[in-house]
Amino acid sequence: MLAITQILSTAVPLPIKNIKAHQIVPKEISIKGERNGIKKNLFRDWRFHKDGSLNDDFILNEDAYFGKILITGNNFGCKNSTDPTVWALYDYGFKAVISSKFSNIFKEKALQNGVLPVKISNKFLQILLATTTAKPKTIISINTKNKTVTLEETGQFEKF
């Protein structure tokens, strides 16, 4: 796996706090430990209705929002994150997740599987969430050498 030095991308804002591992990938899928097709199960219970139809109100199903960066509320990946949790994020196309808090196990699994967990202050997190929600084409730069997250349009940045 190649080391990540910089990610320059739009982002998907998901302003939900305390996202548990089983909300990222359902427990029954995670337990199987199979990677093939895992990305279709990313946030499955939020992306799809019980009848299998697309939930048009969920952010990943909105055409305006896309990118290699997922920005989430505080405390992402809590409650027993597994490799399949991170595989789903990675295979979906996310190379980084930005939050103000991660569970230790999620952070470990993410780093082992090619997804960069970027921890920033809650204040800057709220700025990123508000900006990317209002302007889906906002470009964010994550630089691992300088350890910074930057809003390219304004130059606002924070070290992580």
C-alpha positions as CSV (number, residue, x, y, z in Angstrom):
1,M,0.0,0.0,0.0
2,L,1.4,3.4,-0.9
3,A,1.8,6.0,1.7
4,I,-0.6,8.9,1.5
5,T,1.2,12.3,1.3
6,Q,-1.6,14.5,0.0
7,I,-5.2,14.3,-0.7
8,L,-6.9,17.1,-2.7
9,S,-10.6,16.4,-3.1
10,T,-14.1,17.4,-2.6
11,A,-15.7,15.8,0.5
12,V,-18.9,14.2,1.7
13,P,-20.3,15.9,4.9
14,L,-22.0,13.5,7.3
15,P,-22.7,15.5,10.4
16,I,-23.7,12.6,12.6
17,K,-22.1,12.1,16.0
18,N,-21.2,8.7,17.5
19,I,-21.4,6.6,14.3
20,K,-20.9,3.0,15.4
21,A,-19.1,0.4,13.4
22,H,-22.4,-1.5,12.8
23,Q,-23.9,1.6,11.2
24,I,-20.9,1.9,8.9
25,V,-21.2,-1.8,7.9
26,P,-24.0,-4.0,9.3
27,K,-22.8,-6.5,11.9
28,E,-23.9,-9.5,9.9
29,I,-21.7,-8.4,7.0
30,S,-18.7,-7.5,9.2
31,I,-18.8,-10.9,10.9
32,K,-18.4,-12.7,7.5
33,G,-15.1,-10.9,7.0
34,E,-15.4,-10.9,3.2
35,R,-14.2,-8.0,1.2
36,N,-15.8,-8.8,-2.2
37,G,-18.7,-6.4,-2.7
38,I,-18.3,-4.8,0.7
39,K,-18.7,-1.2,-0.6
40,K,-22.4,-1.8,-1.4
41,N,-22.9,-2.3,2.3
42,L,-21.3,1.0,3.4
43,F,-24.0,2.8,5.5
44,R,-26.4,0.2,4.1
45,D,-29.2,0.8,6.6
46,W,-29.1,4.6,5.9
47,R,-28.5,4.4,2.1
48,F,-31.4,2.0,1.5
49,H,-34.9,1.6,2.8
50,K,-36.0,-1.7,4.2
51,D,-37.5,-2.7,0.9
52,G,-34.1,-2.2,-0.8
53,S,-35.0,1.0,-2.6
54,L,-32.6,3.9,-2.5
55,N,-33.0,6.5,0.3
56,D,-32.8,9.7,-1.7
57,D,-32.5,11.7,1.5
58,F,-29.1,10.2,2.5
59,I,-26.1,12.2,1.6
60,L,-24.2,9.4,-0.3
61,N,-27.2,9.1,-2.6
62,E,-27.1,12.8,-3.6
63,D,-25.2,13.4,-6.8
64,A,-23.9,16.8,-5.6
65,Y,-21.7,15.1,-2.9
66,F,-18.7,13.0,-3.7
67,G,-15.0,12.8,-3.1
68,K,-12.2,11.0,-1.4
69,I,-12.8,12.6,2.0
70,L,-15.6,11.8,4.4
71,I,-16.2,14.4,7.1
72,T,-18.2,13.1,10.1
73,G,-19.5,14.3,13.4
74,N,-17.6,13.6,16.6
75,N,-16.7,10.0,17.7
76,F,-16.6,8.1,14.4
77,G,-16.2,4.3,14.3
78,C,-17.0,3.6,17.9
79,K,-18.1,0.2,19.2
80,N,-15.8,-2.5,17.8
81,S,-14.7,-1.4,14.4
82,T,-13.4,-4.2,12.2
83,D,-11.4,-4.5,9.0
84,P,-14.6,-4.8,6.9
85,T,-15.7,-1.4,8.3
86,V,-12.6,0.2,6.8
87,W,-12.7,-1.9,3.6
88,A,-16.1,-0.5,2.8
89,L,-14.9,3.1,3.2
90,Y,-11.8,2.4,1.1
91,D,-13.5,0.4,-1.6
92,Y,-16.2,3.1,-1.9
93,G,-13.5,5.6,-2.6
94,F,-12.7,7.3,0.7
95,K,-9.0,7.8,1.4
96,A,-9.5,9.9,4.5
97,V,-12.1,10.4,7.3
98,I,-12.1,13.7,9.2
99,S,-13.6,13.9,12.7
100,S,-12.8,15.4,16.1
101,K,-12.7,12.0,17.7
102,F,-12.1,8.4,16.6
103,S,-12.2,5.2,18.6
104,N,-8.7,3.7,19.0
105,I,-9.7,0.5,17.2
106,F,-11.1,2.3,14.2
107,K,-8.0,4.5,14.0
108,E,-5.8,1.3,14.1
109,K,-7.8,-0.5,11.4
110,A,-8.0,2.6,9.2
111,L,-4.2,3.1,9.2
112,Q,-3.7,-0.6,8.5
113,N,-6.0,-0.6,5.6
114,G,-5.2,2.6,3.7
115,V,-7.7,5.1,5.1
116,L,-6.3,8.2,6.9
117,P,-8.1,9.1,10.1
118,V,-7.7,12.9,10.5
119,K,-8.5,14.2,14.0
120,I,-9.1,18.0,14.2
121,S,-10.7,20.3,16.7
122,N,-14.5,20.4,17.0
123,K,-14.5,24.1,16.0
124,F,-12.7,23.4,12.7
125,L,-14.8,20.3,12.1
126,Q,-18.0,22.4,12.3
127,I,-16.5,24.9,9.8
128,L,-15.7,22.0,7.4
129,L,-19.1,20.5,7.7
130,A,-20.9,23.8,7.2
131,T,-18.8,24.8,4.2
132,T,-19.0,21.4,2.4
133,T,-22.7,21.1,3.1
134,A,-23.4,24.6,1.6
135,K,-20.8,24.2,-1.2
136,P,-20.5,20.6,-2.3
137,K,-17.6,21.4,-4.8
138,T,-15.4,22.8,-2.0
139,I,-11.9,21.4,-2.3
140,I,-10.1,20.3,0.8
141,S,-6.4,19.5,1.0
142,I,-4.9,17.0,3.5
143,N,-1.2,17.1,3.7
144,T,0.4,14.4,5.8
145,K,3.9,15.9,5.6
146,N,2.8,19.2,7.1
147,K,0.0,17.5,9.0
148,T,-2.6,20.1,7.9
149,V,-6.2,20.1,6.6
150,T,-6.9,23.2,4.4
151,L,-10.0,24.7,2.9
152,E,-8.5,25.6,-0.4
153,E,-11.0,28.4,-1.2
154,T,-10.3,30.4,1.9
155,G,-6.9,29.1,3.0
156,Q,-8.2,28.3,6.5
157,F,-6.3,25.4,7.9
158,E,-5.6,23.4,11.0
159,K,-2.9,21.0,12.0
160,F,-3.8,17.5,13.0
